[in-house]
Amino acid sequence: MQIDQYRDALLLLMVSIAAVNDLATRRIPNRLLFAGMSGALFLHLLSPEPGAALLSAVGGMLLGLVIFLPFYLVRGMAAGDVKMMAVIGFFTGPAEAFQIAVFTWCAGGVIALLLILLRSRLRLALVNIGHLLSGLIVPGTKLADMTLPQSAGSMPYGLAIAAGTIVVLVTQYG
């Protein structure tokens, strides 16, 4: 096996553990993310071009952080999800991190829709969407100041991040 395959295997293991933990406890442990990042750092240092690998890793980490941080700032995502995406970016570099983010958003949308339907909260979700859209149309309205009548529910987003990661990695080898 080559370094990239070890890296991808470690990444798959980390996102799988994170998803299971997020489903069970609604948390993504910092220790898991630190262990994953340490493993990725070690593998990057063993690569044929460690300088380029580390530069790409830092770029991917920053991209993962910057892409998901706005969702945390508007309380649409937990900090663990943002940190997980940053660590995934450290594993993969910016190009794959962006692909993973796109597939994660798609998986997140599907999971959210399924949960809304399973919880019989479709009407409430549509009311909330209408409330948000009407607030955005009114000049001077700040998203942070808007309050929704009631939440349609939350979801373990680590599952969506794991799904997006798995799709991208599996398509590379398929």
C-alpha positions, -999 to 999 in steps of 0.1 A, spaced: 0 0 0 12 35 -8 11 65 16 -20 79 0 -39 47 6 -29 46 42 -40 82 45 -74 75 29 -79 44 51 -71 64 83 -95 91 71 -123 66 65 -117 51 99 -118 86 116 -150 98 98 -167 65 105 -159 67 142 -169 103 143 -203 96 126 -211 67 150 -201 89 180 -222 118 167 -252 96 162 -248 81 197 -238 112 217 -243 142 194 -206 150 199 -174 146 178 -146 141 203 -116 165 201 -93 136 209 -105 117 178 -98 147 156 -64 153 172 -55 116 167 -66 118 131 -47 150 124 -16 135 141 -19 104 119 -23 126 88 7 147 98 28 116 102 18 102 68 23 136 51 59 136 65 65 102 50 53 112 16 78 116 -13 75 154 -11 67 162 26 70 200 21 44 200 -7 22 175 12 22 197 43 15 229 23 -15 212 7 -26 199 41 -26 233 56 -45 247 26 -71 220 29 -75 226 66 -80 263 61 -105 257 33 -124 232 54 -125 257 83 -135 287 62 -162 268 43 -180 255 74 -173 284 99 -201 306 87 -226 278 94 -213 277 130 -215 315 133 -252 315 125 -258 285 148 -266 261 120 -238 237 129 -218 227 159 -181 235 165 -172 198 163 -185 196 127 -164 226 117 -133 211 133 -140 178 117 -141 194 82 -109 212 89 -92 180 99 -106 163 68 -91 191 47 -58 185 65 -59 149 53 -69 156 17 -58 191 6 -80 219 -7 -93 203 -39 -107 172 -23 -118 191 8 -140 213 -15 -154 182 -32 -161 166 2 -178 198 13 -201 198 -17 -211 161 -12 -215 168 25 -240 196 18 -259 172 -5 -259 144 20 -269 169 48 -298 181 27 -311 145 21 -306 136 58 -324 168 69 -353 161 46 -356 125 57 -356 136 94 -381 163 88 -404 138 71 -398 111 97 -406 135 125 -436 149 107 -422 184 108 -425 194 71 -451 221 77 -429 236 105 -398 235 83 -417 253 55 -429 280 79 -394 285 92 -380 287 56 -407 313 48 -399 332 80 -362 333 71 -368 343 35 -392 371 45 -366 384 70 -340 385 43 -362 405 20 -368 432 46 -339 458 44 -317 460 75 -328 426 89 -298 407 103 -299 369 102 -285 367 137 -314 388 151 -341 366 135 -358 340 157 -378 312 144 -411 302 159 -399 267 167 -370 245 155 -379 217 131 -351 197 148 -314 192 147 -293 165 132 -260 148 137 -241 165 109 -210 143 114 -230 116 96 -234 139 65 -197 148 67 -187 111 68 -211 104 39 -195 132 18 -160 120 26 -168 83 18 -184 93 -15 -154 113 -26 -129 86 -15 -148 57 -30 -152 74 -64 -114 79 -65 -108 42 -63 -139 31 -83 
